[in-house]
Amino acid sequence: MHQLKEAVLALVVGLILGLIFARLKLPVPAPPTLAGVMGIVGIFLGYVLAVRMGWLR
């Protein structure tokens, strides 16, 4: 349950920051496309998989 709360909080903070960046007309410090975001998710999932497989000690 803690991880879900953390994920929801991160989403809310991200949405607020996105609104602030848009209001200030600043470039978003994240990939501007879904493919870019999915690439970041893939990197994270690959890291988690490597940890679970015991590749990091």
N, C-alpha and C positions, 0 to 999 in steps of 0.2 A: 504493500500500500504506500510505503514511503517513496518508492521510485515513481509511482504514478503521480503523487502529489508534487514531487520535484519536477517531473516532466510538464505537468500542467502549469506550474509556476514559471518554468522556463519559457513556455509558449506565450503566456500572458506578458512576461517581460519583453519578449521578442516583438510581440504585436505593438506594445507601447513604444518601444524604441523605433520600430518601423514607422509609426505615425510621426514621431518626433523628427526622424530623418527626412520624411516626406515634407513635413511642414517647414523645415529649415532648408529644403531643397538641396540636401546633401546626397551624395551617392551612397547606396546601400552597401555596407561592408560584408556582403554575402553574394554568392552567385545569383545573377539576375534571372536565371531560368530554372525550371524544374529539373532539367538534366544536371545542372550544376549542383543543386541541392542533393539530388540522388547520389551524385558522386561522393559528396561528403558523407552521406549516410553509409555508402558502401565502404568507405575507408574505416569508419567507426565499426561497422559490423565485421570487417576483416580483422581488425585489431582484437575485438572481443573473441572471435573464433580462434585466433592464434593463442590468446591467453588460455582459453578453455582446452585447447589441444595440448597445452603444456609447452609451447614453443618459447615462452618467456619464463625465466626462473628468477 
